[in-house]
């Protein structure tokens, strides 16, 4: 009876391993397929003009996506400046000061819900609270939507990374008479700095390819982004517009922009993985 039970367990374990490995291979296969297609179709559109020239009028070949690239960088930078500090402060509260309090439970609950909210819902929310009162689309509204998407990612990552720092470090610093805030910033943050940087980079990569919230907030523009208080050009909405157009040159540039975003997100992901690997080795 006991031997039969062991055989059944080994068979079940083998079956689960096969299913898990098969699912992983399917996912990797689709990822590789996407990368190959985007690389093959997009690399041909990447040239100097792509990064330095403005979009050409409809039906005319040439031009580039310089305004969309700059607009995307500006909105991402602004969103990082808003979402990362707030997310880190929330994570510090959860890991260092709030811990098991009722407020901390509500913050974690809200963060989990916010992480699962579809990005298009975030876009509609920012449209109602910013675009409608301002009566115009703007890069500021787009950056706020991206910051909201980044917020729960940074919060959870900060809490998890700070919780990995041994309590003995905190206790030693407190025993020497250091204030709690200095212990957090000078000791705990130093011990978790690699993980915190990783969380920020993952949050930036998370919002780099968002299209739906920008359709409701920043919209798009064929002009140079002089201010974020007006409709702002960005790569993701430009991809949507160009891919749906009947012009082959615009469709080719949509593939080029897709390649640029994919390469950026993949590069950021690999960089963060490299940081984690370096951290584990040293």
Phi, psi and omega in degrees: 000316181293318179297323179296320179297319179296318179297317179298317181294320178294321178295318178295319178297317179296319180296317179296319179298318179296316179296316180295317179295320178296317179296320178295319179295322178297315179298315179296323179297315178295320178298314178298320178299314179299314181297320180294316181294313180296319179295314183295321183273334187263333185296331181290340181269352182277114176210183183297320181295329180301325183265345189241342185254157178280163179297142176280156177300158180304133178088352180252128181284159179102191182081183180211197182234038183300319181294322179292323179295313180295318179298318178297316180297317181297313181294321178294320179296315179296317179296322178295320179294335179267311187286322185292310179300317180295317179297320179292319178297319178295318178295322177297317179299316182293321186272329190249324189244316182279310181048259187259017180286164180297320179297319179297321178298318179292323178295316177297317179299314179295322179295319178296318179294316182297327179292332181266357180288130176302142185297331180293328176294320176299319178298317178296320179299312180292328176300319182289318187272341182238309186293314181296312178297323180282343179062028172195151174288154182202157175293332177297315178297320177297318179294322178296318178298317178294323179296321178297322178292323180288329190307306183292329179296313180293321181299309182293320180296317180298314179299314182296318182292320179291327178291339179282344179286129183300141179295337180299327177294318178297313183296322180294316180293319179294325179293334177279358176096009180286139176297158184298321182292326176290324176299317181295311184282321186270335184247304185294316180297322178297321180289337184246013189298322180295316178294324179293316177298320178299316179297319179296316180295321177295323178294319178296316177297327180298320185266351185296331182254015182285132179246314187304312181295330180285334176297329181265353188235293182276337185057240179195171180200142176275002186254168178290136182287093179280333181207150177275005177268017179221166176308132190239132177295144177207157187290320188292315178291326176298320176300315179300313182293316183290321181294329181272357182279162178271005185264122181302323181294319177295320178297321178295320179291330175298318176295321178297317178294322177299318177297319181297314180293316180299316179296321179294314180294317179296319179296317179296320180295315179295324179296316179294321177297321178296321177297316179297319179296316179297320180296319182290333181276335183240000000 
